[in-house]
């Protein structure tokens, strides 16, 4: 794996963290958008740094199911 892939992923993660901070402070966006951005961060970390991309495909599917459960639980808690 080339080093620039990790650098690009790190810059993308830091940008997403800054974007989530702006979203949370502005109070103009919904929690669904914040959860969607956290899903992108989750996928980026899993596939780049945990190297799920090179593992068996079932692990990638399992991580996506795990995040879907997290997002669904978060949305249920927000609605209450």
N, C-alpha and C positions, 0 to 999 in steps of 0.2 A: 504494500500500500504506500502510496506517495504521501509525503509530509503535507503537501498543500491541501489534501483532502481533509486532514485533521484541522488545519488552520481555517479552512473555509467553514467547516462544521462549527468550530469554536466561535468564529465571528457571527455566524448565523444564530447560534444559541444566545450569545450576548445581545444581539439585536432583538431577538424575540423576548428576552427578559426585559429590555428597555421598552419594547412595545407593550408588553403586559402591564408594566408600571404606568405608562401613559394611559392605557385603557382603564386601569383601576382608579386612577386619580381623577379622570375626567367625568366619570359617572354618566357618560353619554352612550356607552355601549352596553350591551347585555352580557350577562354571564355566559351565554352560549358562545359568544365570540372569544371570550377569555379561555373557556374550556377548549375551544377549537385550536387556539394558539398553543395551549399546553399539550394538545395532542400532537401537533407538529414537532414540538420540542421532544416529547416522549419518543416519537418515531425516529427523530434524528439521532438522539442518544443511543437508542437501541440498535439501530442499523449501522451506525458509524463506529461508535466506541465499544459497544458490546459485541460487535461483529456478528449479529444475528443474520445479516445478509449472506454470510458464508456458511451458516449452519443449515441444518435440515429445515425445509420450508414449514414444517409444523410449528417450529419455535416462533417464526414470524407471525403465523396465524394466531398462535396462542397469545403473543404479546398484544396483537390488535384486539383480540377478544377481551383481554385483561383491561386494556384502556377503554374499550367500549363499556365495560361494566363500571369502571371508575366514572366515566362521563355520565352514564345513565344514573348512577347513584348520586352524583353531584347535582344533576338536573332535578331529580326527585326531591332532594333536600332544599333546593332553591325554591321550588314550587310551594313548599309547605310554609 
